[in-house]
């Protein structure tokens, strides 16, 4: 895996087709069938300094701004997404400090500064999970909170076929692979849950809560008969972790 190649492939996709992915992966949704409105992981954010990793077009920053966060910061690998975020937030009467950088790299984010760092379906893009978690820990104040969501690794291993679920790949396979999409491609790795947990511990975090169950009300409201909804009734498709810096 070549970092620069991954950066180039993924940033180009987000620059050109990124909005195709957005929808259920901006707050209050953590991903398919999991919502902050039910989980209440953030609590009261009024007066808090917030940094979003992989902020996309700014909708999750808007969510925090409307809940009276005192400072909004966002980081993203895509210049085009950051342009959209700046425009979107301005239209909402909000402002944010936006930084274009891979999450793995030094980019001038202040240390020991934030009350919350969070990421909605973006952490999995990193080419260096341990390094990224260590950087995030450095951004947080002592006892600061890190919340992130990503596609559950077991979901990526299983496909729906003939009204049954079947394994298509090994849960233990963390190799990088290319995902062909309309007029583009992405490069991804499916990490085990233990890889995330151990990287958090190494970076000095303690896990306070993990969510992997699907919300039945959301499944029903979005159509129970889709393949994704059928999977969500049987296994987790999204996971969310809330961790605190020691």
RORODO-416451 format. One record per atom (N, C-alpha, C): residue in one letter; atom name; x, y, z. Coordinates in Angstrom, 1 decimal, padded with zeros to 4 digits. Layout:
<rs>
  residu  atome      px      py      pz
       A     CA       X       Y       Z
...
</rs>
This chain:
<rs>
  residu  atome      px      py      pz
       X      N   000.8  -001.2   000.0
       X     CA   000.0   000.0   000.0
       X      C   000.9   001.3   000.0
       X      N   000.7   002.1  -001.0
       X     CA   001.4   003.3  -001.1
       X      C   000.5   004.5  -000.7
       X      N   001.0   005.2   000.4
       X     CA   000.1   006.3   000.9
       X      C  -000.3   007.3  -000.1
       X      N   000.7   007.8  -000.9
       X     CA   000.4   008.8  -001.9
       X      C  -000.6   008.4  -002.9
       X      N  -000.5   007.1  -003.3
       X     CA  -001.4   006.6  -004.3
       X      C  -002.8   006.5  -003.7
       X      N  -002.9   006.1  -002.4
       X     CA  -004.2   006.1  -001.8
       X      C  -004.8   007.5  -001.6
       X      N  -004.0   008.4  -001.2
       X     CA  -004.4   009.8  -001.1
       X      C  -004.9   010.3  -002.4
       X      N  -004.2   010.1  -003.5
       X     CA  -004.6   010.6  -004.8
       X      C  -005.9   010.0  -005.3
       X      N  -006.0   008.7  -005.2
       X     CA  -007.2   008.0  -005.6
       X      C  -008.5   008.5  -004.9
       X      N  -008.3   008.5  -003.5
       X     CA  -009.5   008.9  -002.7
       X      C  -009.9   010.3  -002.8
       X      N  -008.8   011.2  -002.8
       X     CA  -009.1   012.6  -002.8
       X      C  -009.8   013.0  -004.2
       X      N  -009.3   012.4  -005.3
       X     CA  -009.9   012.6  -006.6
       X      C  -011.4   012.2  -006.6
       X      N  -011.7   011.1  -006.0
       X     CA  -013.1   010.7  -005.9
       X      C  -013.9   011.7  -005.1
       X      N  -013.5   012.1  -004.0
       X     CA  -014.2   013.0  -003.2
       X      C  -014.4   014.4  -003.8
       X      N  -013.3   014.7  -004.6
       X     CA  -013.4   016.0  -005.3
       X      C  -014.5   016.0  -006.4
       X      N  -014.7   014.8  -007.0
       X     CA  -015.5   014.8  -008.2
       X      C  -016.9   014.1  -008.0
       X      N  -016.9   013.1  -007.1
       X     CA  -018.2   012.4  -006.9
       X      C  -018.6   012.2  -005.4
       X      N  -018.0   013.0  -004.6
       X     CA  -018.1   012.7  -003.1
       X      C  -019.5   012.8  -002.6
       X      N  -020.3   013.7  -003.2
       X     CA  -021.7   013.9  -002.6
       X      C  -022.6   012.7  -002.8
       X      N  -022.2   011.8  -003.7
       X     CA  -022.9   010.6  -003.9
       X      C  -023.0   009.7  -002.6
       X      N  -022.0   009.9  -001.8
       X     CA  -021.9   009.1  -000.6
       X      C  -022.7   009.6   000.6
       X      N  -022.9   010.9   000.6
       X     CA  -023.5   011.6   001.8
       X      C  -025.0   011.3   001.9
       X      N  -025.5   011.4   003.1
       X     CA  -026.9   011.1   003.3
       X      C  -027.0   010.6   004.7
       X      N  -026.9   009.3   004.9
       X     CA  -027.0   008.6   006.2
       X      C  -025.7   008.7   006.9
       X      N  -024.7   009.4   006.4
       X     CA  -023.4   009.4   007.1
       X      C  -023.1   010.9   007.5
       X      N  -024.1   011.6   007.8
       X     CA  -023.9   013.0   008.4
       X      C  -024.8   013.0   009.7
       X      N  -024.3   013.7   010.7
       X     CA  -025.1   013.8   011.9
       X      C  -026.5   014.4   011.6
       X      N  -027.5   013.9   012.3
       X     CA  -027.5   013.1   013.5
       X      C  -027.3   011.6   013.2
       X      N  -027.1   011.2   011.9
       X     CA  -026.9   009.8   011.7
       X      C  -025.4   009.4   011.7
       X      N  -025.0   008.3   012.3
       X     CA  -023.7   007.8   012.4
       X      C  -023.4   006.9   011.2
       X      N  -024.4   006.6   010.4
       X     CA  -024.3   005.6   009.4
       X      C  -025.7   004.9   009.3
       X      N  -025.7   003.9   008.5
       X     CA  -027.0   003.2   008.3
       X      C  -027.6   002.7   009.7
       X      N  -028.8   003.2   010.0
       X     CA  -029.6   002.7   011.1
       X      C  -029.0   003.0   012.5
       X      N  -028.2   004.0   012.7
       X     CA  -027.7   004.4   014.0
       X      C  -027.8   005.9   014.0
       X      N  -028.4   006.5   015.1
       X     CA  -028.5   008.0   015.2
       X      C  -028.1   008.5   016.5
       X      N  -027.6   009.7   016.5
       X     CA  -027.3   010.4   017.7
       X      C  -028.5   010.7   018.6
       X      N  -029.6   010.9   017.9
       X     CA  -030.9   011.2   018.6
       X      C  -031.2   010.1   019.6
       X      N  -030.9   008.9   019.2
       X     CA  -031.1   007.7   020.1
       X      C  -030.0   007.4   021.1
       X      N  -028.7   007.6   020.5
       X     CA  -027.5   007.2   021.3
       X      C  -027.1   008.2   022.3
       X      N  -027.3   009.5   022.0
       X     CA  -026.9   010.6   022.9
       X      C  -025.4   010.5   023.4
       X      N  -024.5   010.3   022.5
       X     CA  -023.1   010.1   022.8
       X      C  -022.5   011.5   023.2
       X      N  -022.9   012.5   022.5
       X     CA  -022.3   013.8   022.7
       X      C  -022.8   014.5   023.9
       X      N  -024.1   014.4   024.2
       X     CA  -024.6   015.2   025.3
       X      C  -024.7   016.6   024.9
       X      N  -024.6   017.5   025.9
       X     CA  -024.6   019.0   025.7
       X      C  -023.3   019.4   025.2
       X      N  -023.3   020.0   024.0
       X     CA  -022.0   020.5   023.4
       X      C  -021.9   022.0   023.4
       X      N  -022.8   022.7   024.1
       X     CA  -022.8   024.2   024.1
       X      C  -021.5   024.6   024.8
       X      N  -020.9   025.6   024.1
       X     CA  -019.6   026.1   024.6
       X      C  -018.4   025.2   024.4
       X      N  -018.5   024.1   023.7
       X     CA  -017.4   023.2   023.5
       X      C  -016.7   023.5   022.1
       X      N  -015.4   023.1   022.1
       X     CA  -014.6   023.3   020.9
       X      C  -014.6   021.9   020.2
       X      N  -015.0   021.9   018.9
       X     CA  -015.2   020.7   018.2
       X      C  -014.3   020.6   017.0
       X      N  -013.7   019.4   016.7
       X     CA  -013.0   019.2   015.5
       X      C  -013.6   017.9   014.8
       X      N  -013.9   018.1   013.5
       X     CA  -014.4   016.9   012.8
       X      C  -013.3   016.4   011.8
       X      N  -013.0   015.2   011.9
       X     CA  -012.1   014.5   010.9
       X      C  -012.9   014.0   009.8
       X      N  -012.6   014.5   008.5
       X     CA  -013.4   014.1   007.4
       X      C  -014.7   014.8   007.4
       X      N  -014.7   016.1   007.3
       X     CA  -015.9   016.9   007.5
       X      C  -016.8   017.0   006.3
       X      N  -016.2   016.6   005.1
       X     CA  -017.1   016.6   003.9
       X      C  -017.7   017.9   003.6
       X      N  -019.0   018.0   003.3
       X     CA  -019.6   019.2   002.9
       X      C  -020.1   020.1   004.1
       X      N  -019.8   019.7   005.3
       X     CA  -020.1   020.6   006.4
       X      C  -021.4   020.3   007.2
       X      N  -022.2   019.3   006.8
       X     CA  -023.5   019.1   007.4
       X      C  -023.4   018.7   008.8
       X      N  -022.4   017.8   009.2
       X     CA  -022.2   017.4   010.6
       X      C  -021.7   018.6   011.4
       X      N  -020.9   019.5   010.8
       X     CA  -020.4   020.7   011.5
       X      C  -021.7   021.6   011.8
       X      N  -022.5   021.7   010.8
       X     CA  -023.8   022.4   011.0
       X      C  -024.6   021.9   012.2
       X      N  -024.7   020.6   012.3
       X     CA  -025.4   020.0   013.4
       X      C  -024.8   020.4   014.7
       X      N  -023.5   020.4   014.9
       X     CA  -022.9   020.9   016.1
       X      C  -023.0   022.4   016.3
       X      N  -022.9   023.1   015.3
       X     CA  -023.0   024.6   015.4
       X      C  -024.4   025.0   015.9
       X      N  -025.4   024.3   015.4
       X     CA  -026.8   024.6   015.8
       X      C  -027.1   024.2   017.2
       X      N  -026.2   023.4   017.8
       X     CA  -026.3   023.0   019.2
       X      C  -025.3   023.8   020.1
       X      N  -024.9   024.9   019.5
       X     CA  -024.2   026.0   020.3
       X      C  -022.8   025.6   020.7
       X      N  -022.1   024.8   019.9
       X     CA  -020.7   024.6   020.1
       X      C  -020.0   025.9   019.9
       X      N  -018.9   026.2   020.7
       X     CA  -018.3   027.5   020.6
       X      C  -017.3   027.6   019.5
       X      N  -016.7   026.6   019.1
       X     CA  -015.8   026.6   017.9
       X      C  -016.0   025.4   017.1
       X      N  -016.0   025.6   015.8
       X     CA  -016.1   024.5   014.8
       X      C  -014.8   024.4   014.0
       X      N  -014.2   023.3   013.9
       X     CA  -013.0   023.0   013.1
       X      C  -013.3   021.8   012.2
       X      N  -012.9   021.8   011.0
       X     CA  -013.0   020.6   010.1
       X      C  -011.8   020.3   009.3
       X      N  -011.5   019.0   009.1
       X     CA  -010.4   018.6   008.3
       X      C  -010.9   017.6   007.3
       X      N  -010.4   017.7   006.0
       X     CA  -010.8   016.8   005.0
       X      C  -009.7   016.8   003.9
       X      N  -009.6   015.6   003.2
       X     CA  -008.5   015.5   002.2
       X      C  -008.9   016.2   000.9
       X      N  -010.2   016.5   000.8
       X     CA  -010.7   017.0  -000.5
       X      C  -011.0   018.5  -000.4
       X      N  -010.3   019.3  -001.3
       X     CA  -010.5   020.7  -001.4
       X      C  -011.9   021.1  -001.8
       X      N  -012.4   020.3  -002.7
       X     CA  -013.8   020.6  -003.2
       X      C  -014.8   020.4  -002.1
       X      N  -014.7   019.4  -001.3
       X     CA  -015.6   019.2  -000.2
       X      C  -015.5   020.3   000.8
       X      N  -014.3   020.8   001.0
       X     CA  -014.1   021.9   002.0
       X      C  -014.7   023.2   001.4
       X      N  -014.6   023.4   000.1
       X     CA  -015.3   024.6  -000.5
       X      C  -016.8   024.5  -000.3
       X      N  -017.3   023.3  -000.5
       X     CA  -018.8   023.1  -000.3
       X      C  -019.1   023.3   001.2
       X      N  -018.2   022.9   002.1
       X     CA  -018.5   023.0   003.5
       X      C  -018.5   024.5   003.9
       X      N  -017.6   025.3   003.4
       X     CA  -017.5   026.7   003.7
       X      C  -018.8   027.4   003.2
       X      N  -019.2   027.1   002.0
       X     CA  -020.4   027.7   001.4
       X      C  -021.7   027.3   002.2
       X      N  -021.7   026.0   002.6
       X     CA  -022.9   025.5   003.3
       X      C  -023.0   026.2   004.7
       X      N  -021.9   026.2   005.4
       X     CA  -021.9   026.8   006.7
       X      C  -022.2   028.3   006.7
       X      N  -021.7   029.0   005.7
       X     CA  -022.0   030.4   005.6
       X      C  -023.5   030.6   005.4
       X      N  -024.1   029.8   004.5
       X     CA  -025.5   029.9   004.3
       X      C  -026.3   029.6   005.5
       X      N  -025.8   028.8   006.5
       X     CA  -026.4   028.5   007.7
       X      C  -026.1   029.6   008.8
       X      N  -025.3   030.6   008.5
       X     CA  -024.9   031.6   009.5
       X      C  -023.9   031.1   010.4
       X      N  -023.1   030.1   010.0
       X     CA  -022.0   029.5   010.8
       X      C  -020.7   029.6   010.2
       X      N  -019.6   029.5   010.9
       X     CA  -018.3   029.5   010.4
       X      C  -017.4   028.5   011.0
       X      N  -016.4   028.0   010.3
       X     CA  -015.5   027.0   010.8
       X      C  -014.1   027.2   010.3
       X      N  -013.1   026.8   011.0
       X     CA  -011.8   026.7   010.5
       X      C  -011.6   025.4   009.8
       X      N  -011.4   025.5   008.5
       X     CA  -011.3   024.3   007.6
       X      C  -009.9   024.1   007.1
       X      N  -009.4   022.8   007.2
       X     CA  -008.1   022.5   006.9
       X      C  -008.1   021.3   005.9
       X      N  -007.3   021.5   004.8
       X     CA  -007.2   020.4   003.8
       X      C  -006.0   019.7   004.1
       X      N  -006.1   018.4   004.5
       X     CA  -005.0   017.6   004.8
       X      C  -005.4   016.1   005.0
       X      N  -004.6   015.1   004.7
       X     CA  -004.9   013.8   005.2
       X      C  -004.9   013.8   006.7
       X      N  -005.7   013.0   007.3
       X     CA  -005.8   012.9   008.7
       X      C  -004.5   012.4   009.4
       X      N  -003.7   011.7   008.6
       X     CA  -002.5   011.1   009.2
       X      C  -001.3   012.1   009.4
       X      N  -001.5   013.3   008.7
       X     CA  -000.3   014.2   008.6
       X      C  -000.4   015.4   009.6
       X      N   000.7   016.0   009.9
       X     CA   000.8   017.2   010.7
       X      C   000.2   018.3   009.8
       X      N  -000.8   019.1   010.4
       X     CA  -001.4   020.1   009.5
       X      C  -001.8   021.4   010.3
       X      N  -001.1   021.6   011.5
       X     CA  -001.3   022.8   012.2
       X      C  -002.5   022.8   013.1
       X      N  -003.1   021.7   013.4
       X     CA  -004.2   021.7   014.4
       X      C  -003.6   021.8   015.8
       X      N  -004.2   022.7   016.6
       X     CA  -003.6   023.0   017.9
       X      C  -003.7   021.7   018.9
       X      N  -002.7   021.6   019.7
       X     CA  -002.6   020.5   020.7
       X      C  -003.3   020.8   022.0
       X      N  -003.9   019.8   022.6
       X     CA  -004.6   020.0   023.9
       X      C  -005.6   021.1   023.9
       X      N  -006.4   021.1   022.9
       X     CA  -007.3   022.3   022.6
       X      C  -008.8   021.9   022.6
       X      N  -009.1   020.8   022.1
       X     CA  -010.5   020.5   021.8
       X      C  -011.2   019.6   022.9
       X      N  -012.5   019.9   023.1
       X     CA  -013.3   019.1   024.0
       X      C  -013.8   017.8   023.3
       X      N  -014.1   017.9   022.0
       X     CA  -014.5   016.8   021.2
       X      C  -013.7   016.7   019.9
       X      N  -013.3   015.6   019.5
       X     CA  -012.9   015.3   018.2
       X      C  -013.8   014.1   017.7
       X      N  -014.4   014.3   016.5
       X     CA  -015.3   013.2   016.1
       X      C  -015.2   013.0   014.6
       X      N  -015.6   011.9   014.1
       X     CA  -015.5   011.5   012.7
       X      C  -016.7   010.6   012.3
       X      N  -017.5   011.0   011.3
       X     CA  -018.6   010.2   010.9
       X      C  -018.2   009.5   009.6
       X      N  -018.0   008.2   009.6
       X     CA  -017.7   007.4   008.5
       X      C  -016.4   008.0   007.7
       X      N  -015.4   008.4   008.4
       X     CA  -014.2   008.8   007.7
       X      C  -012.9   008.2   008.2
       X      N  -012.9   007.8   009.5
       X     CA  -011.7   007.2   010.1
       X      C  -011.1   006.0   009.3
       X      N  -012.0   005.2   008.7
       X     CA  -011.6   004.1   008.0
       X      C  -010.7   004.3   006.8
       X      N  -010.7   005.6   006.3
       X     CA  -009.9   006.0   005.2
       X      C  -008.4   006.1   005.5
       X      N  -008.1   006.2   006.8
       X     CA  -006.7   006.5   007.1
       X      C  -005.8   005.3   006.7
       X      N  -004.6   005.7   006.2
       X     CA  -003.6   004.7   005.9
       X      C  -002.7   004.4   007.1
       X      N  -002.9   005.1   008.2
       X     CA  -002.1   004.8   009.4
       X      C  -003.0   005.0   010.6
       X      N  -003.7   003.9   011.1
       X     CA  -004.7   004.0   012.1
       X      C  -004.1   004.5   013.5
       X      N  -003.0   003.8   013.9
       X     CA  -002.3   004.1   015.1
       X      C  -001.8   005.6   015.1
       X      N  -001.2   006.0   014.0
       X     CA  -000.7   007.3   014.0
       X      C  -001.8   008.4   014.0
       X      N  -002.9   008.1   013.3
       X     CA  -004.1   009.0   013.3
       X      C  -004.7   009.1   014.7
       X      N  -004.8   008.0   015.4
       X     CA  -005.4   008.0   016.8
       X      C  -004.5   008.8   017.7
       X      N  -003.2   008.6   017.6
       X     CA  -002.2   009.4   018.4
       X      C  -002.3   010.9   018.1
       X      N  -002.5   011.3   016.9
       X     CA  -002.7   012.7   016.5
       X      C  -004.0   013.2   017.2
       X      N  -005.0   012.4   017.0
       X     CA  -006.3   012.9   017.6
       X      C  -006.2   013.1   019.1
       X      N  -005.5   012.1   019.8
       X     CA  -005.3   012.3   021.2
       X      C  -004.5   013.6   021.5
       X      N  -003.6   013.9   020.7
       X     CA  -002.8   015.1   020.9
       X      C  -003.7   016.4   020.8
       X      N  -004.7   016.3   020.0
       X     CA  -005.6   017.5   019.8
       X      C  -006.5   017.7   020.9
       X      N  -006.8   016.7   021.7
       X     CA  -007.8   016.8   022.7
       X      C  -007.2   017.2   024.1
       X      N  -008.1   017.9   024.8
       X     CA  -007.7   018.2   026.2
       X      C  -007.7   016.9   027.0
       X      N  -007.1   017.0   028.2
       X     CA  -007.3   015.8   029.1
       X      C  -008.8   015.6   029.4
       X      N  -009.2   014.3   029.3
       X     CA  -010.6   013.9   029.5
       X      C  -011.4   014.3   028.3
       X      N  -010.8   014.8   027.2
       X     CA  -011.6   015.1   026.0
       X      C  -012.1   013.8   025.4
       X      N  -013.1   014.0   024.5
       X     CA  -013.9   012.8   024.0
       X      C  -013.7   012.7   022.5
       X      N  -013.4   011.5   022.1
       X     CA  -013.3   011.1   020.7
       X      C  -014.4   010.1   020.3
       X      N  -015.2   010.5   019.3
       X     CA  -016.4   009.7   018.9
       X      C  -016.2   009.5   017.4
       X      N  -016.3   008.2   016.9
       X     CA  -016.2   008.0   015.5
       X      C  -017.1   006.8   015.1
       X      N  -017.5   006.8   013.9
       X     CA  -018.3   005.7   013.3
       X      C  -017.6   005.2   012.0
       X      N  -017.9   004.0   011.7
       X     CA  -017.4   003.4   010.4
       X      C  -018.2   002.1   010.1
       X      N  -018.1   001.7   008.9
       X     CA  -018.8   000.5   008.5
       X      C  -018.3  -000.7   009.3
       X      N  -019.2  -001.5   009.9
       X     CA  -018.8  -002.6   010.7
       X      C  -018.1  -003.6   009.8
       X      N  -017.0  -004.1   010.3
       X     CA  -016.2  -005.1   009.5
       X      C  -016.9  -006.4   009.1
       X      N  -017.8  -006.8   010.0
       X     CA  -018.5  -008.1   009.6
       X      C  -019.5  -007.8   008.5
       X      N  -020.0  -006.6   008.4
       X     CA  -020.9  -006.2   007.3
       X      C  -020.2  -006.3   006.0
       X      N  -018.9  -005.9   005.9
       X     CA  -018.2  -006.0   004.7
       X      C  -017.8  -007.4   004.3
       X      N  -018.0  -008.3   005.2
       X     CA  -017.7  -009.7   004.8
       X      C  -018.8  -010.5   004.3
       X      N  -020.0  -010.0   004.5
       X     CA  -021.3  -010.8   004.2
       X      C  -022.1  -010.2   003.1
       X      N  -022.7  -011.0   002.3
       X     CA  -023.6  -010.5   001.2
       X      C  -024.9  -011.2   001.4
       X      N  -026.0  -010.6   000.9
       X     CA  -027.3  -011.2   000.9
       X      C  -027.5  -011.9  -000.5
       X      N  -027.8  -013.2  -000.4
       X     CA  -028.0  -014.0  -001.6
       X      C  -029.1  -015.0  -001.4
       X      N  -030.2  -014.8  -002.3
       X     CA  -031.3  -015.8  -002.2
       X      C  -031.9  -015.9  -000.8
       X      N  -032.2  -014.7  -000.2
       X     CA  -032.8  -014.6   001.1
       X      C  -031.9  -015.2   002.2
       X      N  -030.6  -015.3   001.9
       X     CA  -029.7  -015.8   002.9
       X      C  -028.5  -014.9   003.0
       X      N  -027.7  -015.0   004.1
       X     CA  -026.5  -014.2   004.2
       X      C  -025.3  -015.2   004.0
       X      N  -024.4  -014.8   003.2
       X     CA  -023.2  -015.7   002.9
       X      C  -021.9  -014.9   003.1
       X      N  -020.9  -015.5   003.6
       X     CA  -019.6  -014.9   003.7
       X      C  -019.0  -014.8   002.3
       X      N  -018.4  -013.6   002.0
       X     CA  -017.7  -013.4   000.7
       X      C  -016.3  -013.2   000.9
       X      N  -015.8  -012.9   002.1
       X     CA  -014.4  -012.7   002.4
       X      C  -014.1  -012.9   003.8
       X      N  -012.8  -013.1   004.2
       X     CA  -012.4  -013.4   005.5
       X      C  -012.5  -012.1   006.4
       X      N  -013.0  -012.2   007.6
       X     CA  -013.1  -011.1   008.5
       X      C  -011.6  -010.7   008.9
       X      N  -010.7  -011.6   008.8
       X     CA  -009.3  -011.3   009.2
       X      C  -008.5  -010.7   008.1
       X      N  -009.0  -010.5   006.9
       X     CA  -008.3  -009.9   005.8
       X      C  -008.3  -008.4   005.9
       X      N  -007.2  -007.8   006.2
       X     CA  -007.1  -006.3   006.3
       X      C  -006.4  -005.7   005.1
       X      N  -006.2  -006.4   004.1
       X     CA  -005.4  -005.9   002.9
       X      C  -006.2  -004.8   002.2
       X      N  -005.5  -003.9   001.6
       X     CA  -006.1  -002.8   000.8
       X      C  -006.7  -003.3  -000.5
       X      N  -007.8  -002.8  -001.0
       X     CA  -008.4  -003.2  -002.2
       X      C  -009.1  -002.0  -002.9
       X      N  -009.3  -002.2  -004.2
       X     CA  -009.9  -001.1  -005.0
       X      C  -011.4  -001.4  -005.1
       X      N  -012.2  -000.3  -005.0
       X     CA  -013.6  -000.4  -005.1
       X      C  -014.0   000.4  -006.3
       X      N  -014.4  -000.3  -007.4
       X     CA  -014.8   000.5  -008.6
       X      C  -016.2   001.1  -008.4
       X      N  -016.3   002.3  -008.8
       X     CA  -017.6   003.0  -008.7
       X      C  -017.9   003.7  -010.0
       X      N  -019.1   004.3  -010.1
       X     CA  -019.4   005.0  -011.3
       X      C  -018.4   006.1  -011.6
       X      N  -017.7   006.1  -012.7
       X     CA  -016.8   007.1  -013.1
       X      C  -015.7   007.3  -012.1
       X      N  -015.3   006.3  -011.3
       X     CA  -014.2   006.5  -010.4
       X      C  -014.0   005.3  -009.6
       X      N  -013.1   005.4  -008.6
       X     CA  -012.8   004.3  -007.7
       X      C  -012.3   004.8  -006.3
       X      N  -012.4   003.9  -005.3
       X     CA  -011.8   004.2  -004.0
       X      C  -010.9   003.1  -003.6
       X      N  -010.0   003.4  -002.7
       X     CA  -009.2   002.4  -002.1
       X      C  -009.4   002.3  -000.6
       X      N  -009.7   001.0  -000.1
       X     CA  -010.1   000.8   001.2
       X      C  -009.4  -000.4   001.9
       X      N  -009.4  -000.4   003.2
       X     CA  -009.0  -001.6   004.0
       X      C  -010.1  -001.8   005.0
       X      N  -010.5  -003.1   005.2
       X     CA  -011.5  -003.5   006.2
       X      C  -010.7  -004.0   007.5
       X      N  -010.6  -003.2   008.5
       X     CA  -009.9  -003.6   009.7
       X      C  -010.8  -004.3   010.7
       X      N  -010.2  -005.2   011.4
       X     CA  -011.0  -005.9   012.5
       X      C  -011.3  -004.9   013.6
       X      N  -012.4  -005.2   014.4
       X     CA  -012.7  -004.4   015.5
       X      C  -011.6  -004.3   016.5
       X      N  -010.9  -005.4   016.7
       X     CA  -009.7  -005.4   017.6
       X      C  -008.6  -004.5   017.2
       X      N  -008.5  -004.3   015.9
       X     CA  -007.5  -003.4   015.4
       X      C  -007.8  -001.9   015.9
       X      N  -009.1  -001.6   015.8
       X     CA  -009.5  -000.2   016.3
       X      C  -009.3  -000.1   017.8
       X      N  -009.7  -001.1   018.5
       X     CA  -009.7  -001.1   020.0
       X      C  -008.2  -001.0   020.5
       X      N  -007.4  -001.8   019.9
       X     CA  -006.0  -001.8   020.3
       X      C  -005.3  -000.5   019.9
       X      N  -005.6   000.0   018.8
       X     CA  -005.0   001.3   018.4
       X      C  -005.5   002.4   019.3
       X      N  -006.7   002.4   019.8
       X     CA  -007.2   003.4   020.7
       X      C  -006.5   003.3   022.0
       X      N  -006.3   002.1   022.5
       X     CA  -005.6   001.9   023.8
       X      C  -004.1   002.3   023.7
       X      N  -003.5   002.1   022.6
       X     CA  -002.1   002.5   022.4
       X      C  -002.0   004.0   022.4
       X      N  -003.0   004.7   021.9
       X     CA  -003.0   006.1   021.8
       X      C  -003.4   006.8   023.1
       X      N  -003.7   006.0   024.1
       X     CA  -004.1   006.6   025.4
       X      C  -005.5   006.9   025.7
       X      N  -006.4   006.1   024.9
       X     CA  -007.8   006.3   025.1
       X      C  -008.4   005.2   025.9
       X      N  -009.5   005.4   026.7
       X     CA  -010.3   004.4   027.3
       X      C  -011.7   004.4   026.6
       X      N  -012.2   003.3   026.2
       X     CA  -013.5   003.2   025.6
       X      C  -014.6   003.3   026.6
       X      N  -015.5   004.2   026.4
       X     CA  -016.6   004.4   027.3
       X      C  -017.9   003.7   026.8
       X      N  -018.0   003.6   025.5
       X     CA  -019.2   003.0   024.9
       X      C  -019.0   002.6   023.5
       X      N  -019.6   001.5   023.1
       X     CA  -019.5   001.0   021.7
       X      C  -021.0   000.6   021.3
       X      N  -021.4   001.1   020.1
       X     CA  -022.7   000.8   019.6
       X      C  -022.5   000.0   018.3
       X      N  -023.2  -001.1   018.2
       X     CA  -023.2  -001.8   016.9
       X      C  -024.6  -002.4   016.5
       X      N  -025.6  -002.1   017.4
       X     CA  -026.9  -002.6   017.1
       X      C  -027.6  -001.6   016.1
       X      N  -028.5  -002.1   015.3
       X     CA  -029.3  -001.2   014.4
       X      C  -030.5  -000.8   015.1
       X      N  -031.0   000.4   014.7
       X     CA  -032.2   000.9   015.3
       X      C  -033.4   000.4   014.5
       X      N  -034.3  -000.3   015.1
       X     CA  -035.5  -000.8   014.5
       X      C  -036.4   000.2   013.8
       X      N  -036.5   001.3   014.5
       X     CA  -037.4   002.4   014.0
       X      C  -036.9   003.0   012.7
       X      N  -035.6   003.1   012.6
       X     CA  -035.0   003.6   011.4
       X      C  -035.1   002.6   010.3
       X      N  -034.9   001.3   010.6
       X     CA  -035.1   000.3   009.6
       X      C  -036.5   000.3   009.0
       X      N  -037.5   000.5   009.9
       X     CA  -038.9   000.5   009.4
       X      C  -039.2   001.7   008.6
       X      N  -038.6   002.8   009.0
       X     CA  -038.9   004.1   008.3
       X      C  -038.2   004.2   006.9
       X      N  -037.2   003.4   006.7
       X     CA  -036.4   003.5   005.4
       X      C  -036.7   002.3   004.5
       X      N  -037.6   001.4   004.9
       X     CA  -038.0   000.3   004.1
       X      C  -037.3  -001.0   004.6
       X      N  -038.1  -001.9   005.1
       X     CA  -037.6  -003.1   005.7
       X      C  -037.1  -004.1   004.7
       X      N  -037.5  -003.9   003.4
       X     CA  -037.2  -005.0   002.4
       X      C  -036.0  -004.8   001.6
       X      N  -035.2  -003.7   001.8
       X     CA  -034.0  -003.6   001.1
       X      C  -032.9  -004.6   001.6
       X      N  -032.0  -004.9   000.8
       X     CA  -030.9  -005.9   001.2
       X      C  -030.2  -005.4   002.4
       X      N  -029.9  -004.1   002.5
       X     CA  -029.2  -003.5   003.6
       X      C  -030.0  -003.6   004.9
       X      N  -031.3  -003.3   004.8
       X     CA  -032.2  -003.4   006.0
       X      C  -032.3  -004.9   006.4
       X      N  -032.3  -005.8   005.5
       X     CA  -032.4  -007.2   005.9
       X      C  -031.1  -007.6   006.6
       X      N  -030.0  -007.2   006.1
       X     CA  -028.7  -007.5   006.8
       X      C  -028.7  -006.8   008.2
       X      N  -029.2  -005.6   008.3
       X     CA  -029.1  -004.9   009.5
       X      C  -029.9  -005.5   010.6
       X      N  -030.9  -006.3   010.2
       X     CA  -031.7  -007.1   011.2
       X      C  -031.0  -008.3   011.8
       X      N  -029.9  -008.7   011.0
       X     CA  -029.2  -009.9   011.4
       X      C  -027.8  -009.7   011.9
       X      N  -027.2  -008.6   011.5
       X     CA  -025.8  -008.3   011.9
       X      C  -025.6  -006.8   011.9
       X      N  -024.6  -006.3   012.6
       X     CA  -024.3  -004.9   012.6
       X      C  -023.7  -004.4   011.2
       X      N  -024.2  -003.3   010.7
       X     CA  -023.7  -002.7   009.5
       X      C  -022.8  -001.5   009.8
       X      N  -023.0  -000.9   011.0
       X     CA  -022.3   000.3   011.4
       X      C  -021.8   000.1   012.9
       X      N  -020.6   000.6   013.2
       X     CA  -020.3   000.6   014.6
       X      C  -019.8   002.0   015.0
       X      N  -020.1   002.4   016.2
       X     CA  -019.7   003.7   016.8
       X      C  -019.0   003.5   018.1
       X      N  -017.9   004.2   018.3
       X     CA  -017.1   004.1   019.5
       X      C  -017.0   005.5   020.1
       X      N  -017.2   005.6   021.4
       X     CA  -017.0   006.8   022.2
       X      C  -015.8   006.5   023.2
       X      N  -014.7   007.3   023.1
       X     CA  -013.5   007.0   023.9
       X      C  -013.1   008.3   024.5
       X      N  -012.5   008.2   025.7
       X     CA  -012.0   009.4   026.4
       X      C  -010.5   009.4   026.6
       X      N  -009.9   010.5   026.4
       X     CA  -008.4   010.7   026.5
       X      C  -008.1   010.7   028.0
       X      N  -007.2   009.8   028.4
       X     CA  -006.8   009.7   029.8
       X      C  -005.8   010.8   030.2
</rs>
